[in-house]
Amino acid sequence: MNRADAGIHDGRKRRIIFHIDMDAFFASVEQVCDPALQGKPVMVCGGLDKRTVVAAAAYPAREYGIRSGTPLAVARVKCPDGVFIEGDPEKYVYTCLRLNMIFEDFSPIVERYSIDESFIDVTDSVHLFGGPVEMARRIKRRVRDELGLTRSLGIGGNKLLAKMGSKLEKPDGLTVIMEEDVAAKLHPLPVGKLFGVGGRTERKLRMLGVETIGQLACQSERRLQQLFGVTGPMLARAANGIDDSPVITDVEQPPVKSVGNGYTLNRDTRDREVLDRVLLALCAKVGRRLRKGRHAGRTVTVKVRFFDFTSITRGRTEEQPLDLDKEIYEISRDILDRIARRDAIRMLGVSVSNLIHGSRSRQRSLFDHVYWNKYRKAIGAVDSVRDRYGERSLVWGRLVRRSRREATDDDAERPKAVSGFLYPEAKR
């Protein structure tokens, strides 16, 4: 019997956490949708323009040294026979929801850590499924049988150990790391493998002679605090496999503080028509997310990054909270008027903060009350259509790209403001 299956530790019920990490998630979903892609070096990107990076690479593509974050131009050189696909967020979100529905059949305590990672606290339900290892195998089988996807699963005595376990044997791995396994399984690993240690921290630790997780575990918390500030003691605890953080379900998540979106243009531009279209697309996405989450916010912030990578961020706070696309756009456009320079712009971002939650109402003046009531009803109808048929079913007319047959010479010279990743071409 595996030590994790014993279920008892020092006279107390052993805490048992699963971490499920989907293997090459976006690329795997595309391969399931199109079986002809199986076994090919598939790479999913945010778009197919030269500034895009690879969001997910199938394992055949990784043999060429391609990872998430690899620039598309570099990926094309390294893997000229690669299959490059523009990502479809709706498809991946739907699959994520299906995955978590499966996980909730095993335990109600599920935390969606990211779109392709989840934690499950199985402490109180593990006995129903023959122990942790058998339970993990059942989860893996259901994901494979129902969705056709592979996943790596870590079993640990806390979230840190479970997450470390899911990374050790990819793809399709199953690894147990309980507290008593830390010295044997974690301490020999390079310090950069420890969750929470980024590239800069790793370089600094190596300069201090700390090469492995075990060597980090031997450092005093006081010394690490002197070197790394408040994160120092956290590093020491992590290296020793200590983590008391709970698995937090969706209903227990703290309220969001802001809602925002950013977009890097295909080409640097100072064309105001192009910039306005990008701004409208961003405001539409922010407004939609606010309403779906039943949030509204008083502060609108616009971020501009210029061709030389210098950035300017400006905001404006209103008396009443906002959650409608048009309101957010009008304020954002006014902010952009005040900060835009003659320099070409590389990236735009819009966010709404200073939120209130659970309310959609906003008091209006007597003169604009009727107009905004009608607008809210209209946008509510649009949201209902999108809920049923998807985000691309209805979009602002200015954001629908012309078909290739209708494109003019001016369009060919003008940077695309909104990629097909956000909105499709106009249909006739």
C-alpha positions, -999 to 999 in steps of 0.1 A, spaced: 0 0 0 13 34 -9 22 57 20 -4 82 7 -30 55 8 -25 50 45 -46 81 53 -31 86 87 -1 107 97 10 113 133 -24 103 146 -42 129 125 -61 126 93 -36 131 66 -43 161 43 -43 150 7 -43 174 -22 -43 167 -60 -29 190 -86 -40 183 -122 -19 199 -149 -32 193 -185 -5 183 -210 1 209 -238 -35 219 -232 -44 243 -261 -25 221 -286 -41 189 -272 -76 204 -275 -69 213 -311 -57 177 -318 -88 163 -303 -110 185 -325 -90 176 -356 -76 140 -353 -55 147 -384 -32 168 -362 -23 139 -339 14 133 -338 22 166 -356 42 196 -341 12 217 -334 17 252 -320 -12 274 -308 -6 311 -310 -26 342 -301 -25 352 -338 -4 344 -368 13 378 -371 50 382 -365 47 396 -330 28 366 -316 43 341 -293 35 304 -289 9 298 -262 11 260 -262 33 236 -281 25 199 -286 52 175 -275 65 168 -311 71 206 -314 89 207 -281 115 183 -295 126 213 -316 132 234 -284 99 253 -287 81 262 -254 53 285 -244 64 321 -249 87 313 -279 83 341 -305 64 329 -335 92 340 -359 117 319 -339 93 289 -338 90 290 -376 128 289 -380 132 261 -355 103 240 -368 96 249 -405 72 220 -408 52 230 -377 14 234 -377 6 269 -365 -30 275 -353 -47 307 -341 -61 300 -307 -98 298 -299 -104 309 -263 -140 298 -262 -130 262 -270 -104 261 -242 -127 277 -216 -155 252 -225 -130 224 -220 -118 238 -187 -154 239 -174 -159 203 -185 -127 193 -167 -137 209 -135 -172 193 -136 -154 159 -137 -132 169 -108 -162 180 -87 -176 144 -90 -147 133 -68 -146 162 -44 -166 195 -40 -134 213 -30 -119 223 -64 -98 254 -71 -94 265 -107 -58 276 -105 -56 285 -142 -73 274 -174 -53 242 -175 -45 236 -138 -67 227 -108 -62 217 -72 -86 193 -55 -87 187 -17 -97 150 -15 -90 146 22 -126 138 31 -136 119 0 -105 98 -8 -118 68 12 -147 65 -12 -125 58 -42 -100 32 -29 -73 56 -17 -54 85 -33 -36 66 -61 -67 47 -73 -87 79 -71 -61 97 -92 -62 69 -118 -100 71 -120 -98 109 -126 -72 104 -153 -93 77 -170 -124 99 -170 -106 128 -185 -91 106 -212 -124 87 -220 -147 118 -219 -124 145 -234 -96 126 -251 -70 145 -232 -39 135 -212 -31 151 -179 -3 149 -153 -14 145 -117 5 152 -85 -6 139 -51 8 157 -21 3 165 15 -2 202 6 -7 223 -26 30 229 -31 39 192 -30 10 183 -53 20 210 -78 57 199 -77 45 163 -82 25 171 -113 56 186 -130 80 157 -124 66 131 -148 51 148 -179 32 140 -200 5 117 -185 24 113 -152 12 103 -117 36 113 -88 32 111 -51 51 135 -29 41 134 8 60 153 35 83 123 42 93 122 5 107 158 4 143 149 11 144 121 -15 123 135 -43 127 173 -41 160 182 -25 182 167 -53 164 188 -79 179 221 -93 167 251 -73 151 265 -104 126 236 -103 111 248 -70 77 264 -75 80 302 -68 116 305 -79 118 325 -111 148 332 -133 161 362 -114 158 345 -80 175 314 -94 204 334 -107 208 351 -74 207 319 -55 233 303 -78 256 332 -72 253 324 -35 263 288 -42 227 274 -38 223 250 -67 197 225 -54 164 227 -35 181 208 -7 208 234 -4 181 261 -2 164 241 25 195 244 47 196 282 45 184 301 75 152 321 71 169 351 86 196 351 60 171 346 31 150 375 45 180 397 44 187 387 8 151 385 -6 130 405 18 96 390 28 98 363 2 130 349 18 113 329 46 87 317 20 115 302 -1 129 284 29 96 269 38 89 259 2 123 242 0 113 222 31 79 212 16 59 234 40 27 250 27 -4 256 47 -25 274 20 -60 260 16 -77 249 -16 -101 278 -24 -133 271 -44 -148 296 -67 -174 308 -41 -146 314 -16 -123 334 -40 -118 370 -28 -136 396 -49 -117 408 -80 -101 442 -77 -101 451 -114 -111 439 -148 -89 446 -178 -76 436 -213 -46 446 -234 -37 442 -270 -4 444 -289 -10 457 -324 4 438 -354 23 469 -364 32 501 -345 8 528 -356 -3 564 -350 -35 559 -371 -62 571 -348 -90 552 -366 -70 520 -360 -64 529 -324 -101 537 -318 -111 504 -331 -87 486 -308 -99 507 -279 -135 498 -287 -127 461 -289 -109 462 -255 -138 482 -239 -163 457 -252 -144 428 -237 -140 446 -204 -177 456 -202 -187 420 -210 -165 406 -183 -178 431 -158 -214 423 -165 -208 385 -164 -192 389 -130 -219 413 -118 -192 440 -112 -192 477 -119 -163 501 -114 -157 538 -109 -121 541 -122 -112 536 -159 -75 533 -167 -58 533 -201 -23 521 -207 -3 530 -238 30 515 -248 49 532 -276 72 518 -303 103 523 -280 86 504 -252 81 535 -230 47 534 -214 21 558 -200 -8 550 -178 -36 574 -170 -69 569 -153 -101 588 -145 -126 582 -116 -163 587 -121 -189 594 -94 -210 564 -105 -198 528 -113 -197 517 -149 -202 484 -166 -214 493 -202 -191 491 -232 -201 525 -245 -195 543 -212 -161 527 -208 -151 535 -244 -161 572 -242 -140 577 -211 -111 556 -225 -111 576 -257 -110 608 -238 -81 596 -218 -63 585 -250 -69 620 -264 -50 634 -235 -20 610 -235 -15 601 -272 16 616 -288 29 616 -323 50 585 -316 37 552 -330 18 531 -305 26 494 -300 1 483 -273 -31 495 -257 -47 484 -225 -80 492 -207 -90 483 -172 -118 492 -148 -111 492 -110 -125 506 -78 -152 479 -82 -185 473 -65 -198 438 -67 -233 422 -71 -250 453 -85 -257 465 -120 -277 495 -112 -265 531 -117 -284 562 -110 -288 585 -140 -297 621 -144 -332 629 -155 -320 639 -190 -300 607 -199 -320 582 -179 -342 571 -208 -313 567 -233 -291 547 -209 -321 524 -199 -327 516 -236 -290 510 -241 -288 487 -211 -317 467 -224 -301 464 -258 -267 453 -244 -285 429 -221 -301 413 -252 -267 411 -268 -252 394 -238 -281 368 -238 -273 360 -274 -236 357 -266 -243 334 -237 -262 311 -259 -242 312 -292 -208 324 -282 -188 357 -279 -185 360 -317 -222 358 -325 -227 396 -321 -200 422 -322 -198 460 -327 -201 467 -364 -168 487 -364 -150 456 -353 -161 432 -380 -133 427 -405 -140 430 -441 -138 399 -462 -108 396 -485 -131 403 -515 -142 436 -501 -108 448 -489 -95 480 -504 -59 491 -511 -61 513 -480 -71 483 -459 -40 464 -471 -18 493 -459 -36 498 -426 -27 476 -397 -54 452 -386 -68 467 -355 -85 435 -343 -74 400 -351 -97 371 -360 -87 358 -325 -112 383 -312 -137 388 -340 -144 370 -373 -146 384 -408 -180 398 -419 -203 372 -432 -227 378 -460 
